[in-house]
Amino acid sequence: MCQFNLTVPAGFGKTFRVRKGQFITVIDSEGSRRPISSRLMPMT
């Protein structure tokens, strides 16, 4: 599992957890979790 942080212009930190390269769990500053497909954000 690789973990990396992104800084958005608004200043909110987002943590993306990649599981088996299939799904990404987005945890915003509010602590809510939204599972999205990794297809929306291709890994480079």
N, CA, C and O atoms as a Tinker XYZ file with bonds, in Angstrom:
   176  protein
     1  N      0.840000   -1.200000    0.000000    73     2
     2  CA     0.000000    0.000000    0.000000    64     1     3
     3  C      0.873000    1.246000    0.000000    63     2     4     5
     4  O      1.727000    1.419000    0.869000    81     3
     5  N      0.653000    2.096000   -0.964000    73     3     6
     6  CA     1.416000    3.339000   -1.007000    64     5     7
     7  C      0.527000    4.477000   -0.522000    63     6     8     9
     8  O     -0.682000    4.477000   -0.754000    81     7
     9  N      1.128000    5.425000    0.140000    73     7    10
    10  CA     0.366000    6.532000    0.689000    64     9    11
    11  C      1.038000    7.846000    0.330000    63    10    12    13
    12  O      2.251000    7.999000    0.477000    81    11
    13  N      0.235000    8.792000   -0.142000    73    11    14
    14  CA     0.812000   10.083000   -0.470000    64    13    15
    15  C     -0.200000   11.181000   -0.184000    63    14    16    17
    16  O     -1.407000   10.940000   -0.193000    81    15
    17  N      0.292000   12.380000    0.070000    73    15    18
    18  CA    -0.591000   13.491000    0.412000    64    17    19
    19  C     -0.582000   14.543000   -0.688000    63    18    20    21
    20  O      0.449000   14.809000   -1.305000    81    19
    21  N     -1.749000   15.134000   -0.923000    73    19    22
    22  CA    -1.845000   16.197000   -1.919000    64    21    23
    23  C     -2.304000   17.481000   -1.241000    63    22    24    25
    24  O     -3.158000   17.459000   -0.355000    81    23
    25  N     -1.734000   18.585000   -1.665000    73    23    26
    26  CA    -2.149000   19.862000   -1.105000    64    25    27
    27  C     -2.952000   20.630000   -2.146000    63    26    28    29
    28  O     -2.446000   20.953000   -3.221000    81    27
    29  N     -4.189000   20.916000   -1.825000    73    27    30
    30  CA    -5.053000   21.647000   -2.749000    64    29    31
    31  C     -4.975000   23.134000   -2.439000    63    30    32    33
    32  O     -4.638000   23.514000   -1.318000    81    31
    33  N     -5.285000   23.990000   -3.429000    73    31    34
    34  CA    -5.205000   25.442000   -3.280000    64    33    35
    35  C     -5.981000   25.958000   -2.066000    63    34    36    37
    36  O     -5.608000   26.969000   -1.470000    81    35
    37  N     -7.048000   25.268000   -1.706000    73    35    38
    38  CA    -7.876000   25.719000   -0.587000    64    37    39
    39  C     -7.169000   25.491000    0.747000    63    38    40    41
    40  O     -7.554000   26.053000    1.772000    81    39
    41  N     -6.126000   24.654000    0.715000    73    39    42
    42  CA    -5.360000   24.403000    1.927000    64    41    43
    43  C     -5.828000   23.161000    2.661000    63    42    44    45
    44  O     -5.365000   22.874000    3.765000    81    43
    45  N     -6.747000   22.421000    2.050000    73    43    46
    46  CA    -7.241000   21.205000    2.685000    64    45    47
    47  C     -6.339000   20.032000    2.316000    63    46    48    49
    48  O     -5.950000   19.866000    1.160000    81    47
    49  N     -6.020000   19.233000    3.311000    73    47    50
    50  CA    -5.159000   18.078000    3.044000    64    49    51
    51  C     -5.985000   16.863000    2.679000    63    50    52    53
    52  O     -7.006000   16.585000    3.309000    81    51
    53  N     -5.547000   16.145000    1.668000    73    51    54
    54  CA    -6.265000   14.941000    1.277000    64    53    55
    55  C     -5.315000   13.750000    1.317000    63    54    56    57
    56  O     -4.189000   13.829000    0.825000    81    55
    57  N     -5.768000   12.656000    1.900000    73    55    58
    58  CA    -4.942000   11.458000    1.979000    64    57    59
    59  C     -5.523000   10.378000    1.088000    63    58    60    61
    60  O     -6.687000   10.002000    1.221000    81    59
    61  N     -4.704000    9.886000    0.183000    73    59    62
    62  CA    -5.165000    8.860000   -0.735000    64    61    63
    63  C     -4.527000    7.524000   -0.378000    63    62    64    65
    64  O     -3.302000    7.402000   -0.348000    81    63
    65  N     -5.356000    6.532000   -0.112000    73    63    66
    66  CA    -4.812000    5.208000    0.196000    64    65    67
    67  C     -5.158000    4.264000   -0.944000    63    66    68    69
    68  O     -6.329000    4.018000   -1.233000    81    67
    69  N     -4.127000    3.742000   -1.582000    73    67    70
    70  CA    -4.338000    2.871000   -2.732000    64    69    71
    71  C     -4.302000    1.414000   -2.293000    63    70    72    73
    72  O     -3.322000    0.956000   -1.705000    81    71
    73  N     -5.368000    0.697000   -2.581000    73    71    74
    74  CA    -5.419000   -0.709000   -2.222000    64    73    75
    75  C     -5.418000   -1.559000   -3.481000    63    74    76    77
    76  O     -6.369000   -1.526000   -4.262000    81    75
    77  N     -4.359000   -2.311000   -3.673000    73    75    78
    78  CA    -4.233000   -3.219000   -4.807000    64    77    79
    79  C     -4.403000   -2.494000   -6.141000    63    78    80    81
    80  O     -4.663000   -3.125000   -7.166000    81    79
    81  N     -4.258000   -1.173000   -6.124000    73    79    82
    82  CA    -4.353000   -0.384000   -7.351000    64    81    83
    83  C     -5.745000   -0.349000   -7.941000    63    82    84    85
    84  O     -5.913000   -0.041000   -9.121000    81    83
    85  N     -6.747000   -0.661000   -7.134000    73    83    86
    86  CA    -8.107000   -0.686000   -7.658000    64    85    87
    87  C     -8.940000    0.492000   -7.164000    63    86    88    89
    88  O     -9.620000    1.161000   -7.941000    81    87
    89  N     -8.873000    0.729000   -5.864000    73    87    90
    90  CA    -9.696000    1.791000   -5.308000    64    89    91
    91  C     -8.860000    2.773000   -4.497000    63    90    92    93
    92  O     -7.853000    2.406000   -3.891000    81    91
    93  N     -9.290000    4.007000   -4.498000    73    91    94
    94  CA    -8.604000    5.035000   -3.721000    64    93    95
    95  C     -9.576000    5.610000   -2.697000    63    94    96    97
    96  O    -10.679000    6.029000   -3.047000    81    95
    97  N     -9.167000    5.628000   -1.441000    73    95    98
    98  CA   -10.011000    6.208000   -0.410000    64    97    99
    99  C     -9.566000    7.638000   -0.136000    63    98   100   101
   100  O     -8.436000    7.887000    0.284000    81    99
   101  N    -10.472000    8.564000   -0.381000    73    99   102
   102  CA   -10.136000    9.971000   -0.184000    64   101   103
   103  C    -10.616000   10.431000    1.186000    63   102   104   105
   104  O    -11.810000   10.387000    1.484000    81   103
   105  N     -9.678000   10.869000    2.012000    73   103   106
   106  CA   -10.035000   11.369000    3.336000    64   105   107
   107  C     -9.768000   12.872000    3.384000    63   106   108   109
   108  O     -8.618000   13.310000    3.383000    81   107
   109  N    -10.847000   13.654000    3.425000    73   107   110
   110  CA   -10.664000   15.103000    3.420000    64   109   111
   111  C    -10.463000   15.624000    4.844000    63   110   112   113
   112  O    -10.417000   14.848000    5.798000    81   111
   113  N    -10.347000   16.930000    4.971000    73   111   114
   114  CA   -10.058000   17.531000    6.269000    64   113   115
   115  C    -11.204000   17.312000    7.248000    63   114   116   117
   116  O    -11.007000   17.387000    8.461000    81   115
   117  N    -12.393000   17.044000    6.731000    73   115   118
   118  CA   -13.554000   16.840000    7.595000    64   117   119
   119  C    -13.596000   15.412000    8.127000    63   118   120   121
   120  O    -14.397000   15.091000    9.004000    81   119
   121  N    -12.731000   14.562000    7.592000    73   119   122
   122  CA   -12.655000   13.193000    8.075000    64   121   123
   123  C    -13.606000   12.251000    7.357000    63   122   124   125
   124  O    -13.723000   11.080000    7.720000    81   123
   125  N    -14.283000   12.763000    6.339000    73   123   126
   126  CA   -15.191000   11.896000    5.588000    64   125   127
   127  C    -14.402000   11.073000    4.581000    63   126   128   129
   128  O    -13.383000   11.524000    4.056000    81   127
   129  N    -14.881000    9.863000    4.318000    73   127   130
   130  CA   -14.157000    8.992000    3.391000    64   129   131
   131  C    -15.002000    8.705000    2.162000    63   130   132   133
   132  O    -16.173000    8.341000    2.271000    81   131
   133  N    -14.398000    8.873000    0.991000    73   131   134
   134  CA   -15.112000    8.613000   -0.250000    64   133   135
   135  C    -14.275000    7.705000   -1.133000    63   134   136   137
   136  O    -13.263000    8.142000   -1.682000    81   135
   137  N    -14.679000    6.440000   -1.281000    73   135   138
   138  CA   -13.957000    5.517000   -2.154000    64   137   139
   139  C    -14.201000    5.848000   -3.618000    63   138   140   141
   140  O    -15.349000    5.914000   -4.057000    81   139
   141  N    -13.132000    6.055000   -4.374000    73   139   142
   142  CA   -13.277000    6.341000   -5.797000    64   141   143
   143  C    -12.427000    5.375000   -6.603000    63   142   144   145
   144  O    -11.496000    4.762000   -6.082000    81   143
   145  N    -12.757000    5.249000   -7.865000    73   143   146
   146  CA   -11.990000    4.346000   -8.721000    64   145   147
   147  C    -10.666000    4.990000   -9.094000    63   146   148   149
   148  O    -10.601000    6.194000   -9.345000    81   147
   149  N     -9.612000    4.189000   -9.130000    73   147   150
   150  CA    -8.291000    4.702000   -9.470000    64   149   151
   151  C     -8.247000    5.159000  -10.926000    63   150   152   153
   152  O     -7.312000    5.837000  -11.351000    81   151
   153  N     -9.272000    4.776000  -11.677000    73   151   154
   154  CA    -9.319000    5.170000  -13.082000    64   153   155
   155  C     -9.518000    6.679000  -13.217000    63   154   156   157
   156  O     -9.138000    7.281000  -14.221000    81   155
   157  N    -10.119000    7.280000  -12.187000    73   155   158
   158  CA   -10.351000    8.715000  -12.214000    64   157   159
   159  C     -9.040000    9.467000  -12.019000    63   158   160   161
   160  O     -8.878000   10.598000  -12.478000    81   159
   161  N     -8.098000    8.807000  -11.321000    73   159   162
   162  CA    -6.795000    9.424000  -11.097000    64   161   163
   163  C     -5.690000    8.427000  -11.422000    63   162   164   165
   164  O     -5.257000    7.680000  -10.545000    81   163
   165  N     -5.234000    8.407000  -12.654000    73   163   166
   166  CA    -4.194000    7.470000  -13.097000    64   165   167
   167  C     -2.889000    7.683000  -12.333000    63   166   168   169
   168  O     -2.442000    8.816000  -12.156000    81   167
   169  N     -2.289000    6.599000  -11.886000    73   167   170
   170  CA    -1.020000    6.694000  -11.183000    64   169   171
   171  C      0.129000    6.797000  -12.184000    63   170   172   173
   172  O      0.178000    6.069000  -13.175000    81   171
   173  N      1.037000    7.707000  -11.906000    73   171   174
   174  CA     2.170000    7.880000  -12.814000    64   173   175
   175  C      3.431000    7.328000  -12.168000    63   174   176
   176  O      4.504000    7.375000  -12.769000    81   175
